[in-house]
Amino acid sequence: MSCTDTAMSDYFDALQALLRDLREQEWDALRRAADVCAEAVAARGVIHVFDTGHLLSHEMICRTGGLVAYTPLRIAGTVDNTNPHRGAAAPSGEEADRRLVEWALSGGTLRRGDVLVMSSVSGTSALVVELTLAAQALGVTVVAVTAVRHSSRLPSGHSSGRRLHEIADVVLDDHADYGDSMIEVAGLGKRINPASGVTGAVLMWALNAGVVERLLARGVVPSVYTSVHLPDGRRQLAEVEERYRVEGR
């Protein structure tokens, strides 16, 4: 049986259309996000990146051409020490998420004036909403990277009934459709190839370009990674990380 490679062609066509939509429809939001991120870095603030297991907390961290100021926020921790006689039951659901967020923020480095990039395709989990609200209460600006069409058709998992795109300070819509997958293949009966990973990364690298340009316009030369595989790359890496450690931007 011959293969026409229609699916691969359809994928590139769909991706090109999405990238065009991102540039045309997310431009204003990207500019607002770049403004708040540049403001934070200029003031020696941090851009924290949290995602729910997809891409951005790896894509943006320690990457050639990326800001050293990008800092991953990863939350993990469990305590299993219940006893029915003492009435100690393990918290579950939203209460567990709330305690986890309180613990994470008390021991983390989020500070007033920082930016938190919250990446969640659905934007509905109690943890995502709870972390967003808690960060905002600290004076942290939250930039969401989420799929608004997809999220809008899903119920919130938080008692407030709200989703990420409804509470974030700036929303970058990755334009993933309901279900996220992009193209159909004859005979499969379901769509394949998610949009959100690619479009989320594109939005963030566009944001990166805007932040760097704004910082330079302020007279601030930001610490940016270069490839360790270039000649003298490891020395340059050590220097840029030390510069950021001392100067904070």
Residue pairs with C-beta under 8 A, 6 or more apart in sequence:
6 186
7 183
7 185
7 192
10 183
10 184
11 182
11 183
11 193
14 182
14 183
14 193
14 195
15 182
15 195
15 198
18 175
18 182
18 195
18 198
18 199
19 199
19 202
21 175
22 174
22 175
22 199
22 202
22 203
22 206
25 173
25 175
26 172
26 173
26 175
26 203
29 170
29 171
29 172
29 173
30 172
30 203
30 206
30 207
30 210
31 210
32 170
33 143
33 170
33 172
33 207
33 210
34 207
34 210
34 211
34 213
34 214
35 214
36 115
36 141
36 143
36 169
36 170
37 47
37 115
37 143
37 207
37 210
37 211
38 210
38 211
38 214
38 215
38 218
39 45
40 46
40 47
40 113
40 114
40 115
40 141
41 47
41 67
41 69
41 211
41 215
41 220
41 222
41 249
42 215
42 218
42 220
42 249
43 113
44 247
44 248
44 249
45 69
45 111
45 113
45 114
45 115
46 69
46 71
46 109
46 110
46 111
46 114
46 115
47 67
47 69
47 70
47 71
47 114
47 115
47 117
47 211
48 71
48 72
48 73
48 109
48 110
48 114
48 115
48 116
48 117
48 140
49 56
49 57
49 60
49 61
49 70
49 71
49 72
49 73
49 116
49 117
49 119
50 57
50 72
50 73
50 74
50 75
50 116
50 117
50 118
50 119
50 131
51 57
51 118
51 119
51 120
51 145
52 119
52 120
52 121
52 122
52 125
52 127
52 128
54 119
54 121
54 196
54 197
54 200
55 119
55 197
55 200
55 201
56 117
56 119
56 145
56 200
56 201
56 204
57 72
57 73
57 74
57 119
59 201
59 204
60 66
60 70
60 117
60 204
60 208
61 70
61 71
61 72
62 225
63 225
64 225
64 226
64 227
65 208
65 224
65 225
65 226
66 208
66 224
66 225
67 208
67 211
67 212
67 222
67 223
67 224
67 225
68 222
68 223
68 224
68 225
68 240
68 241
68 244
69 222
69 223
69 244
69 249
71 109
73 104
73 108
73 110
73 116
75 100
75 101
75 104
75 127
75 131
77 100
77 103
77 104
79 90
80 90
81 88
82 88
82 89
82 90
90 96
91 99
93 126
94 126
94 130
94 157
94 158
94 159
97 125
97 126
97 127
97 130
98 130
100 127
101 127
101 130
101 131
101 134
102 134
104 131
105 134
105 135
105 138
110 116
110 135
110 138
110 140
111 138
111 139
111 140
112 138
112 139
112 140
113 139
113 140
114 140
114 141
115 140
115 141
115 142
115 143
116 131
116 132
116 135
116 140
116 141
116 142
116 143
117 143
117 144
117 145
117 204
118 128
118 131
118 132
118 142
118 143
118 144
118 145
118 146
118 164
118 168
119 144
119 145
119 146
119 200
120 128
120 144
120 145
120 146
120 164
121 146
121 147
121 150
121 151
121 174
121 176
121 180
121 196
121 200
122 146
122 147
122 150
122 151
122 154
122 163
123 129
123 144
123 146
123 147
123 151
123 163
123 164
123 165
124 151
124 154
124 155
124 156
124 157
124 158
124 163
124 164
125 157
125 158
126 157
126 158
126 159
128 164
129 156
129 157
129 158
129 160
129 162
129 163
129 164
129 167
130 158
132 142
132 144
132 164
132 167
132 168
133 160
133 167
135 142
136 142
136 167
136 169
141 169
141 170
142 167
142 168
142 169
142 170
143 168
143 169
143 170
143 171
143 172
143 207
144 164
144 165
144 168
144 170
144 171
144 172
145 172
145 174
145 200
145 203
145 204
146 163
146 164
146 165
146 168
146 171
146 172
146 173
146 174
147 173
147 174
147 175
147 176
147 177
147 180
147 195
147 196
148 165
148 171
148 173
149 173
149 175
149 176
149 177
149 178
150 176
150 177
150 178
150 179
150 180
151 163
151 164
151 165
152 163
152 165
153 178
154 163
156 162
156 163
165 171
165 173
172 203
172 207
174 195
174 196
174 199
174 200
174 203
175 195
175 199
176 194
176 195
176 196
176 199
177 195
179 191
180 194
180 195
180 196
181 190
181 191
181 192
181 193
181 194
181 195
182 191
182 192
182 193
182 194
182 195
183 191
183 192
183 193
184 191
184 192
185 192
211 222
212 222
212 224
215 221
215 222
215 249
216 222
220 249
222 249
223 240
223 241
223 243
223 244
223 247
223 249
224 240
225 237
225 240
226 233
226 236
226 237
226 240
227 233
228 234
228 236
228 237
230 236
